[in-house]
Amino acid sequence: MERVTSRAEVRSKVAALRSGGATIGFVPTMGAFHEGHLDLVRLAAELSDAVVVSIFVNPAQFDRPEDLTAYPRDLAGDERALAGLGEQAPELVFAPGVDEMYPRPPATAVTVAGLDEYLCGLARPGHFDGVGLVVVKLLNIVAPDLVVFGRKDRQQLQIVRRIVADLNLPVEVVAGPTVREPDGVALSSRNRRLDTDQRVAARALSRALRTAVLLVRDARAAGRAPAVASITGAAAAALAVPGVEAEYLEVVDPDTMHPIEGALPTHGTAVVAVAAHVAGVRLIDNVEVGDLEDEQRLLDATA
Ligand code: AMP
């Protein structure tokens, strides 16, 4: 495992790997690794011959300067965690500085119209433009065969898929399952900021999703089209625990990320997405109902 910090170095190292016949898997991250990140690296290692992990806290995607300053940075710890993956450790860690990624303020914008209108896009204006910009830059720099994103950030995943499709970027987008704590809480670097009671309260998000999955399953098993209002009503009740302040709880189309109105069809998938604040810490989670694997992973983790 080797660390590189310049675009030129990563390009030439990737070219060398490729000329030896290796396929390249890429995992873009902002560092401060937890098991969720490491799982994406394992997935990339399974699906490709050589893996590149980028660690870059992207200023363009922070809507509040204080969040950018407060974002945890631990390059040495991250590299130890990656080395601990043994055979599945990446070949390259690309850890550029801000000047390397943004030698001058970009005049080019990457906006995926429509997909950022709801959920996190509504709460964090400009956030997904910053994500889109850095993802396109990183994909152009690394030029991987496949890139892995977590389902935990479902709207981000969809936006990346759409950018890749619209711009004909020659890369396969792979979605990694959400990794959870034993009590069902989705792993996030922000969980560290919660004390014991707040951490217990945070279970409400995955419990709300569990409620939604069970309701959809029951309705569909009985041949009924589940009403969105009954899904969100039941899930909101599970989310309403002391210390948890709901931001959104929506049932959205998995492709457009727009709220579904009325009822879900009897077949097909929909994303139930939730965001809530626990002691000022913003947490998100989601499940894709109708995707039996994703449903089951959530049910197993929240049993
Ligand atoms: P970040 O460093 O927060 O930008 O995240 C890097 C990647 O890790 C993104 O693709 C995230 O979706 C993914 N990720 C974050 N949390 C999890 C998790 N609990 N399980 C799986 N992937 C995750």
Boltz pocket constraint, residues with backbone or C-beta under 6 A from the ligand:
constraints:
  - pocket:
      binder: B
      contacts: [[A, 28], [A, 29], [A, 30], [A, 31], [A, 36], [A, 37], [A, 39], [A, 40], [A, 148], [A, 149], [A, 150], [A, 151], [A, 152], [A, 153], [A, 176], [A, 177], [A, 178], [A, 179], [A, 180], [A, 186], [A, 187], [A, 188]]
      max_distance: 6.0
